[in-house]
Amino acid sequence: MRKDSGKIVMVLSLILGLLFMMETCLWSGLRGRMTELEERCRIEKQQLQEASAYVRSHPDPEKPLQEIRNQLKLFNQLLPAQPETAAFAAYLEQAAIAGGVRLVSLRPATTTVKQGLQATPVELVLQGKYFSSLTFLRKLEETTRQINVSSFDVKNREDTLEMHLTVLIYSLHSEYK
């Protein structure tokens, strides 16, 4: 009976050892999963706090959307989808009249594409008095279009200035529309 009881004790010890090892493996796997879930919960709580802070600071959800719409409208004015050379020419004519200068010639040149932008050169020749010419240039700066004066030459003809300008008007290239 003692031999059998020794075998029984050994078998029970082996079973208990196996159960202990299985439990340890299960708990270590569960501990890893628990740690992972706790980290995920911490991140989600942080995101919730950030979202709550944003909502508290922006109680009117329509206001940020309106700001984005206004910025998009301004962007579309600065860089329209088409060169709209005729509209820009009309603006230049109005600026010349308002400035008191004479628009002698206005000639668009070939459009070039660079880094997603179309640049259309517009060559201008204007005549007027000094202060009238300055008024026209101020009007040119006030345009809602994105422009760049790429060349500027002034000649004095008796008591009248003759200005030769090349203005680049920008628009988005078709691949970015």
C-alpha positions in Angstrom: 0.0 0.0 0.0 2.9 2.3 0.7 4.2 1.8 -2.8 0.9 2.6 -4.2 0.5 5.7 -2.0 3.9 6.9 -3.2 2.8 6.5 -6.8 -0.4 8.2 -6.0 1.4 11.1 -4.4 3.8 11.4 -7.4 0.9 11.3 -9.9 -1.0 13.9 -7.8 2.2 16.0 -7.6 2.6 15.7 -11.4 -1.0 16.7 -12.0 -0.7 19.6 -9.5 2.5 20.7 -11.3 0.8 20.6 -14.7 -2.2 22.5 -13.4 0.1 25.1 -11.8 2.1 25.5 -15.1 -1.2 25.8 -17.1 -2.5 28.3 -14.7 0.7 30.3 -14.9 0.7 30.3 -18.7 -3.0 31.4 -18.7 -2.4 34.2 -16.2 0.7 35.5 -18.0 -1.3 35.6 -21.3 -4.2 37.3 -19.5 -1.8 39.7 -17.8 -0.3 40.7 -21.2 -3.8 41.2 -22.6 -4.8 43.2 -19.6 -1.8 45.5 -19.9 -2.6 46.0 -23.6 -6.3 46.8 -22.8 -5.3 49.2 -20.0 -2.9 51.1 -22.5 -5.7 51.2 -25.1 -8.1 52.5 -22.4 -5.6 55.2 -21.4 -5.1 56.4 -25.0 -8.9 56.5 -25.6 -9.4 58.5 -22.3 -6.8 60.9 -23.5 -8.4 61.3 -26.9 -11.8 61.8 -25.2 -10.3 64.5 -23.0 -8.9 66.3 -26.0 -12.2 66.0 -27.9 -14.1 67.3 -24.8 -11.7 70.2 -24.5 -12.2 71.1 -28.2 -16.0 70.9 -27.8 -15.9 73.1 -24.7 -13.7 75.6 -26.5 -16.0 75.5 -29.6 -19.5 75.3 -28.4 -20.9 76.3 -31.8 -20.0 73.5 -34.2 -21.0 75.7 -37.2 -18.4 78.4 -36.4 -15.3 76.4 -37.2 -17.0 75.0 -40.4 -17.8 78.6 -41.4 -14.2 79.6 -40.8 -13.1 76.8 -43.1 -15.6 77.8 -45.7 -14.3 81.4 -45.6 -10.7 80.2 -45.9 -11.6 78.0 -48.9 -13.4 80.9 -50.5 -10.4 83.1 -50.0 -8.1 80.4 -51.4 -10.4 80.1 -54.5 -10.2 83.8 -55.0 -6.4 83.8 -54.7 -6.0 80.7 -56.9 -9.0 80.2 -59.1 -9.5 77.0 -61.1 -9.2 78.8 -64.4 -6.8 81.7 -65.4 -9.8 84.0 -65.9 -7.7 86.4 -67.9 -10.7 88.4 -69.1 -11.9 89.0 -65.6 -8.4 90.1 -64.6 -8.2 92.4 -67.6 -11.5 94.0 -66.6 -10.1 94.5 -63.1 -6.9 96.2 -64.6 -9.1 98.5 -66.7 -11.1 99.5 -63.7 -7.9 100.0 -61.7 -6.4 102.2 -64.5 -9.6 104.3 -64.6 -9.7 104.7 -60.8 -5.9 105.5 -60.7 -6.2 108.0 -63.5 -3.8 106.3 -65.9 -4.3 105.3 -69.5 -4.1 101.6 -70.3 -2.3 101.6 -73.6 -2.1 97.9 -74.2 -2.9 94.7 -72.4 -1.6 91.4 -73.8 -1.8 87.9 -72.2 1.1 85.6 -73.1 1.5 81.8 -73.0 0.5 80.1 -69.8 3.2 78.0 -68.1 2.8 75.2 -65.5 5.1 74.8 -62.6 4.6 72.9 -59.4 0.8 72.6 -59.8 0.3 76.2 -60.7 -0.5 77.8 -64.0 1.2 81.2 -64.4 -0.3 83.4 -67.1 1.8 86.5 -68.0 -0.1 89.6 -68.8 2.0 92.4 -70.4 0.8 96.0 -69.7 1.7 99.4 -71.0 0.3 102.3 -69.1 0.7 106.1 -69.2 0.0 108.6 -66.5 1.3 111.1 -64.0 3.5 110.0 -61.2 0.9 110.0 -58.4 -1.7 108.5 -60.7 0.7 105.7 -61.5 1.2 105.1 -57.8 -2.5 104.9 -57.3 -2.8 102.3 -60.0 0.0 100.2 -58.5 -1.8 100.3 -55.1 -5.0 99.1 -56.8 -3.0 96.3 -58.4 -1.7 95.3 -55.0 -5.3 95.2 -53.7 -6.5 92.5 -56.1 -7.9 89.3 -54.6 -5.9 87.3 -57.1 -2.5 85.8 -56.4 -0.2 87.8 -58.7 3.5 88.6 -59.1 4.9 91.6 -61.0 7.8 89.8 -62.9 9.1 92.9 -64.8 8.6 96.6 -64.3 10.1 99.3 -66.5 9.3 103.0 -66.2 10.2 105.7 -68.8 9.7 109.4 -68.5 8.0 110.9 -71.6 7.9 114.7 -71.2 5.7 115.0 -68.0 4.1 111.6 -68.3 5.4 108.2 -67.1 5.2 105.2 -69.4 5.1 101.9 -67.4 5.8 98.5 -68.9 4.8 95.7 -66.6 4.5 92.0 -66.8 2.1 90.6 -64.3 1.9 86.9 -63.6 -1.6 85.7 -62.6 -1.8 82.3 -61.0 -4.5 79.6 -61.1 -4.5 75.9 -60.2 -3.4 73.4 -62.7 -6.1 70.9 -63.8 -4.4 68.0 -62.0 -5.0 69.9 -58.6 -8.6 70.9 -59.2 
